[in-house]
């Protein structure tokens, strides 16, 4: 059977893949503060910020399989206010995480009946950071482009031969157990999908009828009804074709507000030095890990294992080509990524970055990290032509984890400041 594109790429580093699958499965499918349908909708919101159709379509189907309301797929105007209120920190974390403050946290925790609990918010923050960073990996390794214009993002029933990548097997112990746990879910998917199609189609027909009545009342001459027939309601029509088949969510704009908000260079000459995030004052090891683990049990251990796993991946060939030790080379990439988000290490000489990383590699890393939707296959092919594909995947794993940790550091620091 065919593994999903993300799993295929991560499979070049099977130990990391196993660690990734454990965290992904726990975050999406195990007990936690957030309902399962909300988890997948938050993932849709996060992936939409980077126009990542691959992840949006995957979580649209997972959202429906978890019993989510198809009406929500029409966009942010059709979801509960509590979820919609998450849009602001989703936007900030995705593009300029240094702007997040304790005021953003306080606003979410103190909005009358739509307030979040601390545990729910930590779960949501981890989901957002995870999906933003994973979007970078998807674009960086060409998974989005590989889907092709015709078949990109088409939603198909999950079966043992076509699994969600968080359920895929890599032949090792944990993943085999994961496959066993999910086997019944996979075998039931055909009947489940039939029911799902009927439900979505019914909602679509009902909604279309209500919209048509409303438009007819507004415009007795029928112009509104004609326009409605040529432009079906956003969010629903992409989910069903004339045969009731689930296809793809083509209109990603309905899942985000302020689409023009994007990354801006943190390091400007007139930048206030007090805004620099110093790891010596707030680090993952000394602060973030304990906070996230206390509010969302065990996720800290799984995240920490993933960070350590990517740090332990062998990169002797890459480092040898640059004439340095593997640890020095990897730290140069990691610190360069954090530097773009305003995170600095007092014990690091940043002049090393320009010595270690050639220009094309820096351009590639910055694009995949800060605006992954602008990445193309030509960029992937051009950087380090002499390097193996597995080594390029290794660079993208470093980008994924460094970016995720950067977002978590800013969000968790803001939560800590609110608690204090």
KAGI-V396294 format. One record per residue. N is the residue number from 1. RES is the residue in one small letter. OMEGA is omega as a letter, one per 40 degrees, with the letter a starting at -180 (999 if undefined). Layout:
N&RES&OMEGA / N&RES&OMEGA
//
This chain:
1&x&a / 2&x&i / 3&x&i / 4&x&a / 5&x&a / 6&x&a / 7&x&i / 8&x&a / 9&x&a / 10&x&a / 11&x&i / 12&x&i / 13&x&a / 14&x&i / 15&x&i / 16&x&a / 17&x&i / 18&x&i / 19&x&i / 20&x&a / 21&x&i / 22&x&a / 23&x&a / 24&x&a / 25&x&i / 26&x&a / 27&x&a / 28&x&a / 29&x&a / 30&x&a / 31&x&i / 32&x&a / 33&x&a / 34&x&i / 35&x&a / 36&x&a / 37&x&i / 38&x&i / 39&x&a / 40&x&i / 41&x&i / 42&x&i / 43&x&i / 44&x&i / 45&x&a / 46&x&a / 47&x&a / 48&x&i / 49&x&i / 50&x&i / 51&x&a / 52&x&a / 53&x&i / 54&x&a / 55&x&i / 56&x&a / 57&x&i / 58&x&a / 59&x&i / 60&x&i / 61&x&i / 62&x&i / 63&x&i / 64&x&i / 65&x&i / 66&x&i / 67&x&a / 68&x&a / 69&x&a / 70&x&i / 71&x&a / 72&x&a / 73&x&i / 74&x&i / 75&x&a / 76&x&i / 77&x&a / 78&x&i / 79&x&i / 80&x&a / 81&x&a / 82&x&i / 83&x&a / 84&x&i / 85&x&i / 86&x&a / 87&x&a / 88&x&a / 89&x&i / 90&x&a / 91&x&a / 92&x&a / 93&x&a / 94&x&a / 95&x&a / 96&x&a / 97&x&a / 98&x&a / 99&x&a / 100&x&a / 101&x&i / 102&x&i / 103&x&i / 104&x&i / 105&x&a / 106&x&a / 107&x&a / 108&x&a / 109&x&a / 110&x&i / 111&x&i / 112&x&a / 113&x&a / 114&x&a / 115&x&i / 116&x&i / 117&x&i / 118&x&a / 119&x&i / 120&x&a / 121&x&i / 122&x&i / 123&x&a / 124&x&a / 125&x&i / 126&x&i / 127&x&a / 128&x&a / 129&x&i / 130&x&a / 131&x&i / 132&x&a / 133&x&i / 134&x&i / 135&x&i / 136&x&i / 137&x&a / 138&x&i / 139&x&a / 140&x&a / 141&x&i / 142&x&a / 143&x&i / 144&x&a / 145&x&a / 146&x&a / 147&x&i / 148&x&a / 149&x&a / 150&x&a / 151&x&a / 152&x&i / 153&x&i / 154&x&a / 155&x&a / 156&x&i / 157&x&i / 158&x&i / 159&x&a / 160&x&i / 161&x&a / 162&x&a / 163&x&i / 164&x&a / 165&x&i / 166&x&i / 167&x&a / 168&x&i / 169&x&i / 170&x&i / 171&x&i / 172&x&a / 173&x&a / 174&x&a / 175&x&i / 176&x&i / 177&x&i / 178&x&i / 179&x&i / 180&x&a / 181&x&a / 182&x&a / 183&x&a / 184&x&i / 185&x&a / 186&x&a / 187&x&a / 188&x&a / 189&x&a / 190&x&i / 191&x&a / 192&x&a / 193&x&i / 194&x&i / 195&x&a / 196&x&a / 197&x&a / 198&x&a / 199&x&a / 200&x&i / 201&x&i / 202&x&i / 203&x&a / 204&x&a / 205&x&a / 206&x&a / 207&x&a / 208&x&i / 209&x&i / 210&x&i / 211&x&a / 212&x&i / 213&x&a / 214&x&a / 215&x&i / 216&x&i / 217&x&a / 218&x&a / 219&x&a / 220&x&a / 221&x&i / 222&x&a / 223&x&a / 224&x&i / 225&x&i / 226&x&i / 227&x&i / 228&x&a / 229&x&a / 230&x&i / 231&x&a / 232&x&a / 233&x&a / 234&x&i / 235&x&a / 236&x&a / 237&x&i / 238&x&a / 239&x&a / 240&x&i / 241&x&a / 242&x&i / 243&x&a / 244&x&a / 245&x&i / 246&x&a / 247&x&a / 248&x&i / 249&x&a / 250&x&a / 251&x&a / 252&x&a / 253&x&a / 254&x&a / 255&x&i / 256&x&i / 257&x&a / 258&x&a / 259&x&a / 260&x&i / 261&x&a / 262&x&a / 263&x&i / 264&x&a / 265&x&i / 266&x&a / 267&x&i / 268&x&a / 269&x&a / 270&x&a / 271&x&i / 272&x&a / 273&x&a / 274&x&a / 275&x&i / 276&x&i / 277&x&a / 278&x&a / 279&x&i / 280&x&a / 281&x&a / 282&x&a / 283&x&i / 284&x&a / 285&x&a / 286&x&a / 287&x&a / 288&x&a / 289&x&a / 290&x&a / 291&x&a / 292&x&a / 293&x&a / 294&x&a / 295&x&i / 296&x&a / 297&x&i / 298&x&a / 299&x&i / 300&x&i / 301&x&a / 302&x&i / 303&x&a / 304&x&i / 305&x&a / 306&x&i / 307&x&a / 308&x&a / 309&x&a / 310&x&i / 311&x&a / 312&x&i / 313&x&a / 314&x&i / 315&x&a / 316&x&a / 317&x&i / 318&x&a / 319&x&a / 320&x&i / 321&x&i / 322&x&i / 323&x&a / 324&x&i / 325&x&i / 326&x&a / 327&x&i / 328&x&a / 329&x&a / 330&x&i / 331&x&i / 332&x&i / 333&x&a / 334&x&a / 335&x&i / 336&x&i / 337&x&i / 338&x&i / 339&x&i / 340&x&i / 341&x&i / 342&x&i / 343&x&a / 344&x&i / 345&x&a / 346&x&a / 347&x&a / 348&x&i / 349&x&a / 350&x&i / 351&x&i / 352&x&a / 353&x&a / 354&x&i / 355&x&a / 356&x&a / 357&x&i / 358&x&a / 359&x&a / 360&x&i / 361&x&i / 362&x&i / 363&x&i / 364&x&a / 365&x&a / 366&x&a / 367&x&a / 368&x&a / 369&x&a / 370&x&i / 371&x&a / 372&x&a / 373&x&i / 374&x&i / 375&x&i / 376&x&a / 377&x&i / 378&x&i / 379&x&a / 380&x&a / 381&x&a / 382&x&a / 383&x&i / 384&x&a / 385&x&a / 386&x&a / 387&x&i / 388&x&i / 389&x&a / 390&x&i / 391&x&i / 392&x&i / 393&x&i / 394&x&i / 395&x&a / 396&x&i / 397&x&i / 398&x&i / 399&x&a / 400&x&a / 401&x&i / 402&x&i / 403&x&a / 404&x&a / 405&x&i / 406&x&i / 407&x&a / 408&x&a / 409&x&a / 410&x&a / 411&x&a / 412&x&i / 413&x&i / 414&x&i / 415&x&i / 416&x&i / 417&x&i / 418&x&a / 419&x&i / 420&x&999
//
